[in-house]
Amino acid sequence: MNEAVTFTIERISQNATSYLKRLPRKRQESVAQAFEYLCQGSPFQHPNPTVIKPLKGEYKGLWRFRIGDIRIIYEVDEVHQTINVIAIDNRGNVY
């Protein structure tokens, strides 16, 4: 039997939490759905290839999840099956 791997969000940075609190309720729900997908689905791929991408350059080792104009930047620890959310912000401000 093939058991699905699940991840846990271990930490959300203070800046990401602050930004999340300022979002309208519907956008907060969209971010919550993204977190659920990352934990239950896969933090490395999405059926829509533009949603999840590995970052390059100085951000190498981090991943990006796109929700409209919002970006979630996170790192994945495959050994401990955890996700640390580094940043949540608008596209122009997050990088």
N, C-alpha and C positions, 0 to 999 in steps of 0.2 A: 504494500500500500504506500502511495506517495503522499507524504504529509507536507502540507503547505508551511512555508517558513513565515513566521510573523515577527514583526519588529515592534519595539516600544519607543515612544518618544521619551527620552530620558531628560532632556533639558530644552527649554525655550529661553533664549537670551532676554535680558531685561528690555532692550530696545525693541525686540520683536513683540514682546508682550505689550509694551506701551502702544506700539502702532496698532496692534490687534484690538486693543480696548477702544481706540478712537474710530474704528471702522463702523459703518452702519451694520445693523443686525444681519441683513442678508449676506453681506460680504463676510462677516464673521462665520456664518453658517457655511459659506463656500470654502473658507479656510479649514474649518472643522472637517468638512468632507474630504478635503485634500489630505489632512492628517490621517483620516481613517483609511484612505487609499494607500498612503505610504506604509501604514502599519499592517494592513490586511492584504493589500495587493503586492506591489513591488516598489521599493524606493528607487529602482534602477530603470524601469521601463513603464510605458503607458501605451494603450492602444493608439492614441494620437501621438505620433512621434515628436510633435512640437511642445508637448507638455513637460516632459522630463528630459533634461540634458545634463551631461557632465560639464563642468566649467573648465576653462583652460587658463593658461598663464598664471598669474599670481593667485588665482582661485582654484588651481588644480587640486583635485581631491574632494572638492565640494560639488554638490548637485543643485540644480535649479528646478523648481516646480512652478509652472506658469498658470495663473488664474486671471485671465483677462490682462489688465495692466499691473496686477500685483505679482510679485515674485517672492517665493519662499526659497531661501538659501539654506542648505542643510548638509551635514556630514553624516556618513553611515559607518557604524562600527559593525562589520559583519560577524566578528568573533562573538561579541556580546549581544548581537542583534538589537542594537539601539540606534536611535536617530537623535542628533543634536541639531536643533534649529538655531542657526546663526543669525538670520535676519529675515524679516518680512517687511516689505516696503514697496512703493511704486517702482516701476521699471527704471526710471531715470535716477532714483535715489539709492537703490540697493547696491549698486556696484561701486 
